[in-house]
Amino acid sequence: MMFLAFLSNKASFETVIKSFYHFIIKMKKYFAQKMIE
């Protein structure tokens, strides 16, 4: 039971990291465009 909870937690943890990573990339692109203008 604990093992299943660990796996589900790991999956959600990876999802959080991926979404955070994509957010950072979006911000980088946004600021890069602002610098060019």
C-alpha positions as CSV (number, residue, x, y, z in Angstrom):
1,M,0.0,0.0,0.0
2,M,2.8,2.4,0.9
3,F,4.6,1.4,-2.3
4,L,1.5,2.5,-4.4
5,A,1.3,5.8,-2.6
6,F,5.0,6.3,-3.2
7,L,4.5,5.7,-7.0
8,S,1.6,8.1,-7.2
9,N,3.5,10.7,-5.3
10,K,6.5,10.3,-7.6
11,A,4.2,10.7,-10.7
12,S,2.6,13.9,-9.4
13,F,6.1,15.2,-8.4
14,E,7.4,14.7,-11.9
15,T,4.3,16.4,-13.3
16,V,4.9,19.4,-11.1
17,I,8.6,19.6,-12.2
18,K,7.6,19.4,-15.9
19,S,4.9,22.1,-15.6
20,F,7.4,24.3,-13.7
21,Y,10.0,23.7,-16.4
22,H,7.6,24.6,-19.2
23,F,6.7,27.8,-17.2
24,I,10.3,28.8,-17.0
25,I,10.8,28.3,-20.7
26,K,7.7,30.4,-21.5
27,M,9.1,33.2,-19.2
28,K,12.5,33.0,-21.0
29,K,10.9,33.4,-24.4
30,Y,8.7,36.2,-23.1
31,F,11.6,38.2,-21.7
32,A,13.7,37.5,-24.8
33,Q,11.0,39.1,-27.0
34,K,10.8,42.0,-24.6
35,M,14.6,42.6,-24.8
36,I,14.5,42.5,-28.6
37,E,11.7,45.1,-28.9
